[in-house]
Amino acid sequence: MQPMTSSESTLPLQPLIKALVEFHKTVPAINKTAKAQYGDFADLETVLSTVTPHLIKNGLVLSQVFEPNAVSQEGSPILTTRLIHISGAEIVSRLPMVIAKNRNILHDFGSSCTYLKRYSILACLGLTADMDVDGDFADRAEIATAKPAAKIEGVDDKDQPLAKEDRDDCLSLIQELSPEGLQSFLAAFRSNFRLASDARIAPILTGVKHRDWVLQNLKHHV
């Protein structure tokens, strides 16, 4: 989903654009410094710590707030990101939050915040940061081409194979854990399913019983 970006300031945008050009001349690449079992990635903290000094140097600042959904009070809130120049000119991005249903509400909200804050910042600044799903959660091609699992007659529901969409959802939720939370989660998963201490988790996460365990236990490792 692309954020809705616009300029809401009545002030000329030239100073902001000039500052943004100077920002791009000096801002370094956003490194994947967060460590996890599934590989390295650029988390929100890394993105902010990389861009903030260069924004300040050029008279720019980022602001992110939540606004109520104007369409429906029961709808998901709107994440509003502002790139503001000291002249008062600003660029505004409004992105409806996508929050999963029927899971731990607070965890789902936190996961959505982390993802969308990062993506909105990068979109406003015209930057990218790779989010590699490698290492323990390797083989993106295999995940992308997997077909939904067909139910097997005569097999208990908990032992049924996991559909691709459910598996992808589980992997996405796991990836949002902090490095410390991820390590404790992986240790608990291995212990519960009697795996070796160095067993890779992604190839094992193939059944309904694995999904159910993940959804029940993620909240303990946030």
C-alpha positions in Angstrom: 0.0 0.0 0.0 1.4 3.3 -1.0 1.2 6.2 1.4 -0.9 9.2 0.4 1.7 12.0 0.3 1.0 15.7 -0.2 2.2 19.2 0.7 -0.2 20.8 3.2 1.8 24.0 3.8 1.0 27.2 2.0 4.6 28.2 2.2 6.9 27.7 -0.9 8.4 24.3 -1.0 11.7 25.4 -2.6 13.6 25.6 0.8 12.4 22.2 1.8 13.3 20.7 -1.6 16.8 22.3 -1.5 17.3 20.9 2.0 16.2 17.5 1.0 18.7 17.5 -1.9 21.5 18.4 0.5 20.3 15.7 2.8 20.6 13.1 0.0 24.1 14.2 -0.7 25.3 13.2 2.8 23.0 10.6 4.2 24.7 7.2 4.3 23.2 3.8 3.3 20.9 2.4 5.9 22.7 -0.7 7.2 21.0 -3.9 8.3 22.4 -3.7 11.9 19.6 -5.6 13.7 20.6 -9.2 14.3 18.2 -12.1 14.4 18.2 -15.8 13.7 16.7 -15.2 10.3 19.4 -12.7 9.2 20.1 -9.0 9.4 17.6 -6.2 8.8 17.2 -2.5 9.2 14.8 -1.8 12.1 13.1 1.4 12.9 15.8 2.4 15.4 18.5 1.9 12.8 16.5 4.0 10.2 16.0 6.9 12.6 19.6 6.9 14.0 20.9 6.9 10.4 18.8 9.7 9.0 18.1 12.0 12.0 21.6 13.7 12.2 21.5 14.5 8.5 18.0 15.8 8.7 18.9 18.1 11.6 22.0 19.3 9.7 19.8 20.4 6.9 17.0 22.0 8.9 14.6 19.1 8.6 12.7 17.1 11.1 10.3 14.2 11.0 7.1 14.0 13.0 4.8 11.0 13.3 1.4 10.9 15.0 -1.8 8.9 14.9 -5.1 10.4 13.8 -8.6 9.0 14.1 -10.1 7.5 10.9 -12.3 10.2 9.4 -14.4 7.6 7.5 -15.2 5.5 10.5 -14.5 5.9 14.2 -14.3 2.1 14.4 -11.8 1.9 11.5 -8.0 1.7 11.9 -6.3 4.9 12.8 -4.2 6.9 10.3 -0.5 7.2 10.7 0.5 10.8 9.7 4.1 11.4 8.9 5.4 15.0 8.4 8.7 16.0 6.9 9.0 19.6 8.2 11.6 22.3 7.2 12.6 25.1 9.5 10.9 27.5 7.0 7.6 25.9 7.9 7.1 24.1 4.7 6.2 20.4 5.0 5.4 17.3 3.1 2.7 15.1 4.7 2.0 11.4 4.3 -1.1 9.7 5.6 -1.2 6.0 5.7 -4.1 3.9 7.0 -2.8 1.4 9.5 -3.3 -2.3 8.6 -3.9 -4.3 11.8 -4.4 -8.0 11.8 -7.5 -9.4 13.4 -8.2 -12.3 15.9 -4.8 -12.2 17.5 -3.1 -10.4 20.4 -4.4 -6.9 19.9 -1.6 -5.0 21.5 1.1 -7.0 19.6 -0.7 -6.6 16.3 -1.0 -2.8 16.8 2.7 -2.6 17.8 3.8 -4.6 14.8 1.7 -2.4 12.5 3.2 0.7 14.0 6.8 -0.5 13.6 6.3 -1.5 10.0 4.4 1.5 8.9 6.5 4.1 10.7 9.6 2.7 9.0 8.0 2.5 5.5 6.4 6.0 5.8 9.8 7.6 6.8 11.6 5.9 3.9 8.8 6.9 1.5 8.9 10.6 2.6 12.7 10.7 2.3 12.9 8.7 -0.9 15.1 6.1 0.7 15.1 2.3 0.8 16.3 -0.2 3.4 16.5 -3.9 2.5 14.5 -6.3 4.6 16.1 -9.6 3.7 14.3 -12.7 4.8 17.3 -15.0 4.8 19.3 -17.2 7.2 16.8 -19.1 9.4 13.8 -17.8 7.4 15.5 -18.5 4.1 14.2 -19.2 0.6 12.0 -16.4 -0.3 11.3 -18.0 -3.6 10.0 -21.2 -1.9 7.7 -19.1 0.3 6.5 -17.0 -2.6 5.6 -20.0 -4.8 4.1 -22.2 -2.1 0.5 -23.2 -2.7 -2.2 -23.2 -0.1 -2.4 -26.5 1.8 -5.2 -28.9 1.1 -6.9 -30.4 4.1 -6.0 -34.1 4.5 -8.9 -36.4 5.4 -8.6 -38.4 8.5 -5.9 -36.2 10.0 -6.6 -34.1 13.2 -7.0 -30.4 12.6 -3.8 -29.6 14.6 -1.8 -31.9 12.4 -3.1 -30.4 9.1 -0.5 -28.7 6.9 -0.3 -24.9 7.1 -1.6 -22.7 4.2 0.9 -20.4 2.6 -0.9 -17.2 3.8 -1.0 -18.4 7.4 2.7 -19.4 7.2 3.7 -16.0 5.8 1.7 -14.2 8.5 3.5 -16.2 11.2 6.9 -15.5 9.8 6.0 -11.8 9.5 5.0 -11.6 13.1 8.1 -13.4 14.3 10.3 -11.0 12.3 8.9 -8.1 14.3 10.2 -9.4 17.6 13.2 -7.6 19.1 16.5 -9.5 18.9 16.2 -10.5 22.6 12.6 -11.5 22.2 13.4 -13.5 19.1 16.1 -15.5 20.8 13.8 -16.4 23.7 11.0 -17.2 21.3 13.2 -19.5 19.2 14.4 -21.3 22.3 10.9 -21.8 23.6 9.7 -23.0 20.1 12.5 -25.6 20.0 11.9 -26.7 23.5 8.1 -27.1 22.9 8.6 -29.2 19.7 11.6 -31.0 21.0 14.0 -29.7 18.4 17.8 -29.4 18.6 19.1 -26.2 20.1 20.4 -25.1 16.7 17.5 -26.3 14.6 16.2 -23.9 12.0 12.6 -22.8 12.7 11.2 -21.8 9.3 11.4 -25.3 7.7 9.6 -26.7 10.8 6.8 -24.1 10.8 4.6 -26.0 8.4 1.6 -27.2 10.4 -1.5 -25.8 12.1 -0.1 -26.8 15.4 3.0 -24.7 14.8 0.8 -21.7 13.9 -1.4 -22.1 16.9 1.6 -22.2 19.2 3.2 -19.2 17.6 0.0 -17.1 18.0 -0.5 -18.2 21.6 3.1 -17.5 22.6 4.3 -14.5 20.7 3.0 -12.1 23.4 5.4 -13.6 25.9 8.5 -12.6 23.8 7.7 -9.1 22.6 
